[in-house]
């Protein structure tokens, strides 16, 4: 295959601790009653890939491997040490010996129906150094109420600057890293006097990347993350010039003193045949020279903006909760036919109970009499008592909800128990919690193991 896929599944879920990601792998959190990590696997299968590398933590390797048994893709699991707290760029550096060609990097929490060919075509067209997937789709539900306390959300917007054509990325920075004024290099503005800066896009953590970038990372240990450090660095370097002492195309180890990194231009080499073709090409730009042709810059960063379809990066509790609510309508496009059944055949539903067609109920669930389930996800081996009302909620695996409870807009963590006649509205209940009888809560995050919860 042209690209070598790498699925990043070693994330610790630090923004999802209410779901006990310290003990339960983030990659295995269920979305639509399927482990989150399986969606990138299915996406690769749909695109015709036959194998992929999966990066996991040592302590989670066996569980994730077990969850992916039976997929068509041949998976090479690469375990990284738990104690190192590596970023995504550190993980790429760790598996450099396995990298044989250009990479397709996908985060395990990306759930999308995009065709990989769309981003690949842009990468090929411009012979890009890196091509990324951006999406405005999450902004559609940014202001939808989410479970838990109504604290002010910390801004995580990115500002992305595009060229006149709208696909070359000239500037990218997180709002948290910006000063009051945004500064641009004169060289960028000289070549691209019309910059279109957008703030409503999300970096989906899906990248096609040249193999030489991994070689550069191996010699630049200071870069730890792909999204936060490597991508902005590559974008910044697009219009820099190689040092006079450096022979571009020969990977020497001259060091740039100001950032203590090897000169990146020594890695962005072009093979002799491609270089000869470019020298002999009659293709010129509108001014009659090669100065601003895309071939001129050894580093070129591009993006594909997914304008329609389904795209969620489930890396926060809010995004994870919303991805579960949205998944029933697109599951048929994202998963195999056997996994798109609304109610699993092993489910037991007693008389006069109603389960909406916009719900998903997993294997082994038991639903009592006169119970109503609407617009919700019920996980594996859950027990729902009599006269229970559940709406707009996500119930993870092995949860017990006893008689007379009313659950609205809430997220209930795995192995929790909600005792008789409890009322929960817009709440998060952490892993393994026990809600006492007749408890009433609104906009609460109930995660303390020893907390007593009474009316």
N, C-alpha and C positions, 0 to 999 in steps of 0.2 A: 504493500500500500504506500501511497505518497506520503502520508503523515503517520506518525507513531503516537497513538492516543495514550494519555496519562490522566487517570482519574484521581484527584486529590481527595482522599477520604480519611485524613489524619487530623482533621480539625477537632478541637476540644469543646466546641460549643460554649465558649465563654460568655456569649450574649444570650444563652438559653439555659442558664443554670437552674432556673425554676423547674425545668424538666429533668433534673438530675443527670445532666450530661457529664458530670464528673465520674459517674459510675457506669452510665449507659451510653454506648457510642452514639455520637450525634448522627453519624452516617446511617444508623439503623432506626432512627426515629421514624415512625410510620407516617406516610402521607398517602391518604386513600387506602390505608391498610396494607401498603407495601413499603418495604424499607426505602428510605429516601435515596440511597445510593444506587438503587436498581434503575432509576429513571435515566441517568447518564449512560448506563450500560445498554438499555433498550434503544436510546438515541443512536449510539454507535452501531448497534445491530441494524437499525433501519437504514443507516448510511452505507452499509456493506462492509464494515470493518470486521475482521476475524479475530483480532487479539488486542489486548490493552494491558497497560501496567496500572495497578491499583496501589496507591501509597496509603499505608495504614500504620497506626501505632502498634508497637509490639504487643501491648496488653489487649488489643482489640482485634488482632489479626484472625484468630480462630473464629470469633463470632461473625465477623464480616464475611470471611470465607464461607462459612456455613450458610449465611443468608443468600449468597450468590450461587449456591450449588444449583446446577440445572440450566443456567443461562448458556446461550450458544457461543458467546464470546470466550475465547481462551484467555484466561486472566493470569497475569504474573503478579503475585502479591509481593510488594516490597515493604518490609517492616522497618520503621524508624524508631530509635530509642525514645521511650516516654520521658526520660529525665531531661532531655535536651531542649524542649520547648522551641522547636524549630519553626520557622515560617515557611511559606510555600517555596520561596527561592532557595532556602536551605535544603528543602526536600529534593528539588531539582538537582542541586549540586551533589547530593548524596547518591543519586542514581545515574550520574553522568556516564558511567561505563556501559549502561544499558541503552543509552541514546544513540541510535544509528542514523537517524534522519530527522527532518523537521518535525516538530512536536505539535500535537493538538492537545491542549491542556483544558480539562473540565473540572470544575468544583463539584463535589458530590451533592451539594445542596441546590444545584441548578436544575430546575424542572421546566422544560420548554418543549414546544412542538416544532421548533425551528428546523429547517433542513440544513445540515452542516454544509451542503454545497454552496449555500448563499454566502457564507463567510469565506469558504475556500476559494470561490471564484474571485473575490476581491483580492485575496492574498496572491493568487496566481497572476492576476491582471497587472498588478504593480510590483510583482516580485518583492513583496513587503518583508521587512524585518520581523514585524509583529502585526497581526491583525486581530482586533478584539471585538467581542460582541457587546453592544450597548442596547439598553432597552428602556423605553419610557413606560412600559406596561405597569410596573409596580406603583407608579404615581396615581393610577386609577383608583387604588384603594388605600392611599396613604392616610386619608382622614377618616376611614371607617373605624368605628369604635372597636377596640381590642380588649381582651380580658385583662383584669388586673387594675391596680391603682392608676388614676388619671394624672400621672406625673407629666411634666413638660418634656417632650421628646427632644433629645439632643440632635442638633442638625448634623446630617451626614452627607450633605449634598456635594457632588463633584461639579466642577466647572470644566467643560470640555470645549476647546476651540477647534473649529473645522475650517478648511480652506474653502475656496469659492465653489468647488465641486461637491463639497459636503461629505467626503469620505476620508480625506487625509486629516489626521489628528495633529494639530500644531501646538496645542497647549492642553494640559490636564493638571488639575490640582484640587485637593480637598478643601472645602470651605474652612475647616479647622486650621489648615496650614497657611491660609492667605492673610496678608496684611490688609490694611484699609484700601490700598491701591494695588491693582494688578499690573505687573511690569512685563513687558515683552522685549525680546531682543530686536535690535534694529534689523538684523539680517532676516528675521522672520517677517517683519512688516514690509521690508523692501520687496521680498518675493511674493508675499501674500498680503497686500494692503487691505483686503476685505476678509476679516475674520468673523466667523459666526460663532458666538460663544453661547452654549446652552447649559442650563443648570438643572434640567429635569430628567437627566439620563442616569441610569444605573449601570455600573460596570458589572456584568454578569459573571465575571471570572471564568470566561471561556476565551482561550487565546490560541491562535496558530502562530508558531514561533520558529525562527531559523535555528538550526542545530548549533550554529556558532555562538548563539547567545548563551547556551549552557556552558560552552567552553570559556566564555567571558566570565560567567558567574563563578566558575571553578577557580578563577584567579582574582576574584573580587569578593572576598569573604564578608565585606561590610554590608552587602545587600542581603537582606533577610526575607523580604516579602516581594511577591510579584506585583500585586496591585499597588501597594503603597510606596514602593521604592524602585523596582526595576522598570515598570512601564513609564512612570514620570521621567526617569533617567534617560531612557531611550528616546522619548519624545523631545526632551531638552537637547539631546546630542545630535538631532537630525541636521541642524544647520551649523554645527560646529565644524571646524576644519582640523584635519589631522595635524599633529605636531610636526614641525619641519624635520625632526630627527627620525620620524617614524616612517617606515616603508609600508604603506597600506597593502595588505595582502600577504605580508609575512608576519606570522604571529610571534613577534618578539615580546619581551616583557618590560619595555620601558614604562616607568611609572609616572602618572600625573601627580605632581606634588600636592596640588590643592585639595584633592579628595582621596589621595593615597589609593588610587585604583589604577590598574593597568590601562593603557590607552586602548579604548574600545575599538578604534579604527584598525588596530592590528589584527582583530578577530573577524571583522566584516569583510572578509576576502571574497573575491570572485574567481571562479576557475578560469583557466586560460581561454577556453573555447568561448565562454560567455563574454569575456572581456574583448576578444577579437570581433565578435558579432557586433558589440556595441560600438567599437571603433569604426567599423565599416558601415554602420547603419546610416541611411539617408534621412531617417526620421528626425525632424527638428521641431522646435516650438514656434509660436507665432511671431517671434522676433528674429527668427533665422539663426539661432544658435542653440547649443545644448546646455546652456547654463542652468536653466530651471527645469529641464526634463527630469522625470522621476529617476532616471538612471544616474543622474549626477550625484545624488546624495547616497553614500553607502548605507545609511540608516534611514529607513522609511517606515512610518507608523500609520496604519489605517484602521478603520472601524466599519463594521456593519451595524446599522441601527435597525433592530427588529420593530417594524412599524405596525404589525398586526399579529394575531395568534396569541398563544399563551406563553408567558415567561415570568417565572417567579424565582427569586433567589431566597430560599427559606433559611436565612442565617440569623434571624431574630425570632422571638416568641410571636410577635405580631405577624411577621411574614409567614412563619410556619403555620400559625392558626388559620390565616387567610388561604394559604395554599391548600389546606385540607378542605376548606369550604368550597373552593373553586374546582377542586379536582374531579368531582363526579361528572361534570359536563364535558371533560376532555380526556377522561381515563381511557376511553376506547381508542384514542389516537396515540396514547403514550405507552400503553401496556399491551400484553398479549390478551387474546380473546377470553381465555379461561380466567383471567384476573379482573374482568370488568363486570362480573355479576353483581347486581345490586344487593341481593340478600344471599349469603352463602347457603347452599343446600343443607348444611349441618345445623343451621340456626333453628332454634325452637321458639315459635311464637304462639302464645296461648290466645284463646278466643277474645274477640272484640278489641284486639289491639291493632293499631295502624302504624305502618312504616311507609313513609313517603318515597316516591320514585326518585327523589332528589337526595336520597340517603345511600350510604354504604354500610352494610352490616357484615362483619367478618365471621370466620369459622368459629363454631363452638359457642356462639352467643345465645343467651336465653332471655327471652322477653316475656314478662308476665301478662296477666289479664288487664284489659282496659288501659293499656299503655299507649302513648302517642309519641312517635319519633318523627320529627320534621327537620329537613335541611341539616342533617347531622351525620357524623361518622361514628360508628360503634366498632370498637376494636375486637381483637380475638379474645374469646373465652370470657366475655363480659356477662355479668348477671344483672338484668334490669328487673326490678320487682313489679308488683301490681300497681296500677293507677299512678304511674310515673309519667311526667311530661318532660320531654327533651326537645329543645328547638335551638337551631343555629349553634350547635355545640360540637366539640370534638372530644370523644371519649377514647382514651388509649387502652391498651390491652390489659386484661385481667382486672377490670374495675367492677366493683359491686355497688349498685345504686338500689337502695331498698325502698320499700313500699311508700307511696305517697309523696315522693320527692318531685321538685320542680326545678329543672336545670335549663337556664336560658343564657345563650351567648357565652358559654364557659368552656374552658379547656381543662379536662380532668386527667391528671397524670396516671401512668400505669400503676397497677396494684393498689389503688386507693379504694377506700370504702366511704360511701356517703350514706349515712344511716337514715332511719325513717323520718319522713316529713321534713327533710331539709329543703331550703330554698337558696339556690345560688344563681345570681345574675351577674354576668360579665366578670366572672372570677377565674383565676388560675389556681388549680389545686395541684400541688407538686406530687412527685412520685411517692407512693406508699403512705399517703396521708389518711387519717381517720376523722371524718367529720361527725361530730356527735349529733344525736337525735335532735330534731327540730331546730338545727342551726340555721340562721338566716344571714346571708352575706351578699353584699353588692360591691363590685369593683375592688375585690380583695385578692391579694396574692397569698394563698395559704400554703406555705412551704416548710414551716418549722416543724421538725420531727416531734418535738416534745410539747408543741403548743396544744392547749386544751381549748376546744371550740364549742361553746355552748350558747344557747339563746340568751 
